[in-house]
Amino acid sequence: MSFDYYSLRKYLAILYLNVFPKKIMRSLILYFLAPPLVFLVTQLTSSEEVMGEHKNGKLLRILGYSAAAIMSVAALALVITSL
């Protein structure tokens, strides 16, 4: 029985592809869901109707929307670079 490096590489590739797609898909879904969720949370916590006197101030509103924008740009960059 001879040792074939091609078969070993093929076997390792199959092993890798069968184990990690679930983790990759889970992280990609979270990566694309996070920006809209951050936007919604910022919008809700900035609303006086919802939060009353505990609503976000101007600085926290700016930081929340900025974080959502930066995360959206990063997600868009991921899509563009993977094409």
C-alpha atoms as a printed R data frame, in Angstrom:
   type eleno elety resid chain resno       x      y      z
1  ATOM     1    CA   MET     A     1   0.000  0.000  0.000
2  ATOM     2    CA   SER     A     2   1.609  3.242 -1.104
3  ATOM     3    CA   PHE     A     3   1.171  6.604  0.547
4  ATOM     4    CA   ASP     A     4  -0.481  9.108 -1.769
5  ATOM     5    CA   TYR     A     5  -0.171 12.793 -0.854
6  ATOM     6    CA   TYR     A     6  -2.944 13.776 -3.263
7  ATOM     7    CA   SER     A     7  -5.424 11.473 -1.517
8  ATOM     8    CA   LEU     A     8  -4.388 12.813  1.871
9  ATOM     9    CA   ARG     A     9  -4.902 16.418  0.739
10 ATOM    10    CA   LYS     A    10  -8.255 15.494 -0.776
11 ATOM    11    CA   TYR     A    11  -9.329 13.727  2.415
12 ATOM    12    CA   LEU     A    12  -8.265 16.687  4.572
13 ATOM    13    CA   ALA     A    13 -10.123 19.115  2.298
14 ATOM    14    CA   ILE     A    14 -13.296 17.046  2.551
15 ATOM    15    CA   LEU     A    15 -12.897 16.854  6.320
16 ATOM    16    CA   TYR     A    16 -12.390 20.610  6.549
17 ATOM    17    CA   LEU     A    17 -15.341 21.426  4.307
18 ATOM    18    CA   ASN     A    18 -17.692 19.117  6.173
19 ATOM    19    CA   VAL     A    19 -16.846 20.430  9.635
20 ATOM    20    CA   PHE     A    20 -16.590 24.180  9.232
21 ATOM    21    CA   PRO     A    21 -19.408 25.363  6.907
22 ATOM    22    CA   LYS     A    22 -21.887 25.580  9.774
23 ATOM    23    CA   LYS     A    23 -19.561 27.813 11.771
24 ATOM    24    CA   ILE     A    24 -18.795 29.936  8.714
25 ATOM    25    CA   MET     A    25 -22.479 30.363  7.833
26 ATOM    26    CA   ARG     A    26 -23.362 31.195 11.432
27 ATOM    27    CA   SER     A    27 -20.735 33.914 11.622
28 ATOM    28    CA   LEU     A    28 -21.691 35.336  8.214
29 ATOM    29    CA   ILE     A    29 -25.345 35.528  9.200
30 ATOM    30    CA   LEU     A    30 -24.440 37.319 12.418
31 ATOM    31    CA   TYR     A    31 -22.059 39.592 10.512
32 ATOM    32    CA   PHE     A    32 -24.853 40.771  8.215
33 ATOM    33    CA   LEU     A    33 -27.565 40.915 10.875
34 ATOM    34    CA   ALA     A    34 -25.598 43.001 13.367
35 ATOM    35    CA   PRO     A    35 -25.691 46.415 11.590
36 ATOM    36    CA   PRO     A    36 -29.486 46.610 11.199
37 ATOM    37    CA   LEU     A    37 -29.954 45.383 14.757
38 ATOM    38    CA   VAL     A    38 -27.553 48.010 16.134
39 ATOM    39    CA   PHE     A    39 -29.428 50.629 14.121
40 ATOM    40    CA   LEU     A    40 -32.795 49.477 15.514
41 ATOM    41    CA   VAL     A    41 -31.549 49.347 19.103
42 ATOM    42    CA   THR     A    42 -30.066 52.836 18.769
43 ATOM    43    CA   GLN     A    43 -33.299 54.113 17.292
44 ATOM    44    CA   LEU     A    44 -35.417 52.524 20.021
45 ATOM    45    CA   THR     A    45 -33.217 53.701 22.878
46 ATOM    46    CA   SER     A    46 -33.178 57.229 21.444
47 ATOM    47    CA   SER     A    47 -36.971 57.429 21.390
48 ATOM    48    CA   GLU     A    48 -38.615 59.358 24.211
49 ATOM    49    CA   GLU     A    49 -41.849 57.408 23.695
50 ATOM    50    CA   VAL     A    50 -40.097 54.129 24.395
51 ATOM    51    CA   MET     A    51 -37.454 55.109 26.971
52 ATOM    52    CA   GLY     A    52 -39.007 58.165 28.587
53 ATOM    53    CA   GLU     A    53 -36.477 60.156 30.587
54 ATOM    54    CA   HIS     A    54 -33.820 57.442 30.112
55 ATOM    55    CA   LYS     A    55 -33.404 57.940 26.378
56 ATOM    56    CA   ASN     A    56 -29.973 58.215 24.753
57 ATOM    57    CA   GLY     A    57 -28.253 61.538 24.606
58 ATOM    58    CA   LYS     A    58 -26.847 63.086 21.451
59 ATOM    59    CA   LEU     A    59 -23.362 61.541 21.891
60 ATOM    60    CA   LEU     A    60 -24.682 58.000 22.343
61 ATOM    61    CA   ARG     A    61 -26.997 58.432 19.364
62 ATOM    62    CA   ILE     A    62 -24.071 59.531 17.185
63 ATOM    63    CA   LEU     A    63 -21.914 56.643 18.434
64 ATOM    64    CA   GLY     A    64 -24.682 54.082 17.833
65 ATOM    65    CA   TYR     A    65 -25.417 55.219 14.301
66 ATOM    66    CA   SER     A    66 -21.690 55.488 13.550
67 ATOM    67    CA   ALA     A    67 -21.134 51.919 14.751
68 ATOM    68    CA   ALA     A    68 -23.984 50.684 12.558
69 ATOM    69    CA   ALA     A    69 -22.573 52.585  9.559
70 ATOM    70    CA   ILE     A    70 -19.045 51.234 10.075
71 ATOM    71    CA   MET     A    71 -20.374 47.687 10.440
72 ATOM    72    CA   SER     A    72 -22.432 48.097  7.256
73 ATOM    73    CA   VAL     A    73 -19.401 49.327  5.312
74 ATOM    74    CA   ALA     A    74 -17.370 46.376  6.610
75 ATOM    75    CA   ALA     A    75 -20.101 43.917  5.550
76 ATOM    76    CA   LEU     A    76 -20.289 45.540  2.126
77 ATOM    77    CA   ALA     A    77 -16.499 45.375  1.794
78 ATOM    78    CA   LEU     A    78 -16.628 41.672  2.635
79 ATOM    79    CA   VAL     A    79 -19.143 41.082 -0.157
80 ATOM    80    CA   ILE     A    80 -17.170 43.157 -2.690
81 ATOM    81    CA   THR     A    81 -13.830 41.526 -1.919
82 ATOM    82    CA   SER     A    82 -15.262 38.009 -2.054
83 ATOM    83    CA   LEU     A    83 -16.618 38.412 -5.597
